[in-house]
Amino acid sequence: MRVTYPWIQHHGAVNGVTGSCHQLWLTEDDSLLIDCGLFQGAETSNGGAGQNSLAIEFALATVHALIATHVHVDHIGRLPWLLAAGFDQPIHCTEPSALLMPTVLEDAFKVGISRDAALSERYVKKVSGYLQGHPYKEWVTVLERPDLVCRIRFQRAGHILGSAYIECDLHYPLQQRRRRIVFSGDLGAPHAPMLPAPKPPHAADVVVLESTYGDRLHESRRNRRARLQKILERALADGGSVIIPAFSIGRTQELLYELEGITHGNQAWQQIPVILDAPLATRFTKLYRELKPWWNAEALKRVVQGHQPLAFKQLLTVTTHAQHMTMVNRLAHTRQPAIVITGSGMCTAGRVINYLKAMLGDARHNVVFVGYQARGTPGHVIQQYGPQHGYVELEGERYTINAGVHTLGGYSAHADQKGLVGFITGMKRWPEEVRLVHGDDQAKATLASELQRRAKAQAKPLRVVIAT
């Protein structure tokens, strides 16, 4: 079968929402990788890679560079295995991502591979040698020959600090042909704290589009903040703790921003400790403060008004394991109200496990999910069966869920259906094809149907493909 270039091969995020990895074939002998992420829960790649089988299952001889949309581990976490497979090419990302990535990779290495500090340091140093951070909106030439010119450009995605969608401009001079391919990465929700909302590209021929929330709409920021405050008020009146599992980068800092806004100027609320029990999240929060030039106008205005979004008075940080266990025991056995933010976001590992084991059985406490819970993760089980007082298995033991379980979808760092559709329909020149990735089957099917409906209504010849 004759292949027309460029074409796209998907190595992840087609059977779920994690493991993002896409290979853009420019010619038979030239390609780029866009992301190379870890799988979580039961999700796998078509090549058999998964949470327990992370070796790179595809050839790298043609790959000229890795383009990282952002630094979440489901987008860059397989870097150790990529390097082990022989990858030694540039890693392009935004300037903020280049500052954040070494910390992400160090932690992922220690958790997933080895806690040997010297080995981890050598790995991070090696990766850092390949890193090239670029400003937003500037074209970067990745490959230039008489027969092929490949340029990329990073545009704000509004997902976490440094996140981007990627525009790939391909020029085939000998064929007098150009193609524009866009990879959305993870697109953020509008009005997210601290981050400018993503704006659609001007034009594209093909868009690889995430679809995490392709079948639903988020509530407004005002409503979700009001719901968060009500949950906190009810739980804290019972003398319980509110446990919020959150990813260390992005979600945690947005929650701190919102909690500071709720408590600012309220003497009663300022007596309630907000406990950040996540050493990695603490490090990222410090980096977020240093990355203030990339905050949005609203966040900068609040600083001028006297707010301290990421360093308010009742914010307590827990660092050592001994301090962590003391905190778990104290909150489980006293009636001291507290708000705890801890990892991991899908309850797959980390300190949240100890909080859940100690508190799920007690109705005084509440668990609040603010992000997507992938199938096969404890977070998904708690979210699904908690309201019926079901159970979850944690580290081989069964725990009954009597604690309150709440989901605030509006706090997701992902765009909802309206945002995803707007990313396509907001273009001056619509793409010929949209390839849906990074979503469950229902989300992809629902989003595909809505995109096709919009295209038909506007007489646009849009082809929507659910990537495989």
Beta strands, then each sheet from edge to edge (+ up, - down):
strand 1: 7-10
strand 2: 22-27
strand 3: 30-34
strand 4: 63-67
strand 5: 91-94
strand 6: 131-134
strand 7: 140-144
strand 8: 149-156
strand 9: 164-172
strand 10: 177-183
strand 11: 206-210
strand 12: 241-245
strand 13: 274-277
strand 14: 315-317
strand 15: 338-342
strand 16: 366-369
strand 17: 391-394
strand 18: 397-400
strand 19: 404-407
strand 20: 433-437
strand 21: 463-466
sheet 1: 1+ 2- 3+ 4+ 5+ 6+
sheet 2: 7+ 8- 9+ 10- 11- 20- 21-
sheet 3: 14+ 13+ 15+ 12+ 16+ 19+
sheet 4: 17+ 18-
end
